[in-house]
Amino acid sequence: MAGSCDPPALQINLGYSLKTVKRELETLRLAGRIEFIGPSKAGTYQLVGT
């Protein structure tokens, strides 16, 4: 799925800790920039409007 990702993939690609990645994703989610799609363990984050 284009425009989607999961925290472990971002951790590897960006080189940040998993805790930092999750904190930043939560900030983006609360700002309405991304949304979480799918079940809690297997879902991904997706940009809003894509």
Secondary structure, DSSP 8 states (H G I E B T S, - for coil): -TTEE-HHHHHHHH---HHHHHHHHHHHHHTTSEEEES-TTT-EEEETT-
